[in-house]
Structures are given as C-alpha cells and as structure tokens.
Amino acid sequence: MTLILASTSAARQRVMREAGLYFEAVAPAVDEEAAKRELRSEKMPPKEQAAALAALKAISISEKRKGLVLGADQMLAIDHEVLDKPKDRAEARAHLMRLRGRSHELLTSLVCAQDGVVVWRHSEAPKLKMRSFSDVFLERYLENAGDAVLMSVGAYQIEGLGAQLFERIEGDLFSIQGLPLLPLLAYLREQGLAPQ
C-alpha cells in the first residue's frame, strides 16, 4: 500500500524522511482559508478545527487516490483565540509580541483516510512558554530568520532559530513541529507501512 502525505509542508516531509518513511507528498485541493472561516463561524473550538482540517485534507486526496492518505493540521491557540501563519513580517512581529512572556498551545492533529473514509485519528496539544525577550532581540530574530517566520504558526520554527524564543516546552518535539511521529509510526507499523 502507498503512503501519501496530504501536505507540501517541508517540516513534515523532513520529519517523515528522517524517520525512514517512504511516501508521496501531494498538495490537497482544499481551500483552507474558506474552510477555516466556516469552522470559525460555527464557533468550533480550535482543537476541533485542527482535526476537521486534517480530515478534510486527507479525505480530499483519498477520494481520488489509492493508498493511505495522511492529513495534518496545526493551530496555535492563545486565550481561546487562534493565530494563523503570519502574512508578512509586520504580522509576524505582532504575533511574537503577543506571545512574548506567555504560554500558548500548538493543537496538532493527524488523520489517515482510505477511499474517502477516516480510518485513524490522533491529536496532541503541546504547551510552550516564550521568554520575555527584548525588542532588540525580536528585531534581530526577525532579520536572521527571514521569510522562515512566514512558514509556520507563531512565526517560529523550534528546530532552528525559534528555539531561542522559548523558556519552556511541555510536550513532544515532533508534535511541536506539526507531526506527532511516534503514534503515527505505531499506526503505520500496524498497516505494514513502517518497519516492524
């Protein structure tokens, strides 16, 4: 059976490749922004939004392709509000200023689908606390990180320069990177898609 990742996320692909998984990455034909607006208009909690988007991505591809399709989504929640990927550096700065010195959650969901049907789900919610960094540090971080701040929710990639933003993390590092790898590997072993 073929494993298909319903994502073009470089971070997720890297984690899967480094774990020795063989897969094909396919961009889901989903209007994610429209889906988010609809889910939020229904007042769906952020954790459920992440799970719904992961399912939407997986199902959209599994209806057209044979194999096991993995959909993933991650949302950053602070004070019951969701922060999406920043659209530009000014928004990245605003997000980081809001997160500075405070805790937030990364709501991370995985969904596997086959033939348009969800066959497996997993969610995690690591908690992270940013340190109270200076404005000078913030500007230096934004300059050094460059466009990478636009690639992920929270304007950071913890596996790189973003690690310097934090005081404490509670949870799995893979989940923080958007892919709870150990539960996924356990499921893929059951399906014969990862080494026993």
N, C-alpha and C positions, 0 to 999 in steps of 0.2 A: 504494500500500500504506500502511496506517496503522501508525504507531509508537505502541506502548503501553508506558508505564513501569510496571512491576510494583512500585510503591512509592508511599507517600504522604510520603516524605521531602521536607521543604521545601527543604533544601540541594540535593538532586539536581535537583529541579524548577527551582530558581533557576538553577543552572549550565546546564541544558539550555535554558531560556527565553532566558537572556542570550546563549547561543551561536546563537540564531535557529532552534532546532529546534521543530517542531510535533509535539505528542504528546498523548496522553491518559494521565492518571495513574489507575491502578486499584489498589486495595489487594488484594494476593493473599490468597486464603482459605487461609492456611497457619498452622499452629500452630508458630510459630518457636521458642518455648521448648521444646516437645516434640521438635522436630527437632534442636535443639542438644543436648539431653540424650542423644538416641540417638546422634548423631555422636560425642559425647564419651565415651559408654560404649564405643564401638568403638575408642577411643584414636586417632581420626583427627587428624592434625596440623592446627593452626589454619588454615594456608593452604588446605588441602583442605576444611575445614569451611566457610570463606567461599565457596569455589567451589560446594560442594554446596548451600548455602542459596540462593545466587544462581540456580542452576539450578532448584531446587525452586520458587522464586517465579515464574520465567519460564515454566516448563512448566505450572504450575497454571493460569495465565491463558491460555496459548496453546492449551491443550486445549479451551477454551470460546470463544475469540475469534479472529477472523481478523485477520491482521496480523503484524508483527514485534514480539515482546514482549521487552523488556529487563528482566532481573532483576539486582539488585545487592546485594552484602553487604560489610560491612567488620567486621573484628575487630581488636582491639588485643592484641598479644602481647608479654609481658614475661617473661623467664626461662621460656619454653616454656609459660606459662600465659596463658589468655585472660581479659581483663577485659570484661565486658558493660556496657551502659549502666547507670549507677547508678540505683537505685530511689528514692533520696531524697538529700537534701543531705548527710546523715551519710556515706552510702556514697560520694558524690562527693568529699567531703573525704578519706576513706580512700584512694580511688584516686589522688587528686592527691598525697597524702603518699607513696604508694608509688612514684609516677612521678618525684617531685622529685629532681633531680640525676642522673637516669638516662636511658638510651636505651630506646626501645621501637619496635616496628614496627606499622604500620597495614596489615593484609592486606586488600586491596581487590580484589574480583572482579566482573566483568561477564559476563553470559551472555545471548545472544539465542536465542530459540526461536520456532519456527513449527510449528503443527499438532502440538504436543506433543513436538517434536524439537529438540534443541540444534543450532544452526547456526553459532554463533560463541562464542568464549570469550576473555577477556583478564583477566590478574591482574597486580597490581603490589604492591610492599611497601616503601613509603617508610619511612625511619628518622628518628625525631625524638628530640632530646635536650632534656629540660626543664632549665631552670636551677635552681640551688639557691635558691629564693625563701624568704623568711621566713614564719613562721607568721602574722604580721600581714598580709603581702601576701596570703597564702592566704585569710584570713578576708575581707579587703576584696574579693578577686576573687569569692569565692562570693556575697557580698552584692550586688555590682554585676552579676554575670552572671545572678543569679536562677535561674528554672526552666530557662534555656537549658542549664545544666550537666547536666540530665537527658535532653537530646535526643540526645547522641552518646556513643560510647565514649570513655573518657578524661576525660569531664566538661569538654571544651573544644570550642570552635569556632574554628579557627585564623584564619578570616576576620574575626573580631571580637576581643573582649577576650582570647580564648585565646592570641593571638599573644604577649602579654606573658609567658606562661609559659615560652617557649622560648629556648634558647641556639643551637640549630642544627637545620636540617632537611635531609635528603637525599632528594630525590625530587620528584615533580610535585605542585604545589599542588592541582590538580584531583583527583588521586588521594587526597590527604590529606582533601579534602572529600567523598570517597566516590564519585567518578565520574571515572575516567581518560578525560578528554574527548577528547584528540587521537586515540588509537587508535579510540575509538568513532566520531568524526566520519569517519575514514578508511573504516571499515566501512560507515557509513550512506551515504557518497558512492557506494560500490560498489553499494549497493542502491537508489540513486535517492531516498534519504530525506534527503539534505543537499545543499546547492548544490555543483555542480562548480566 
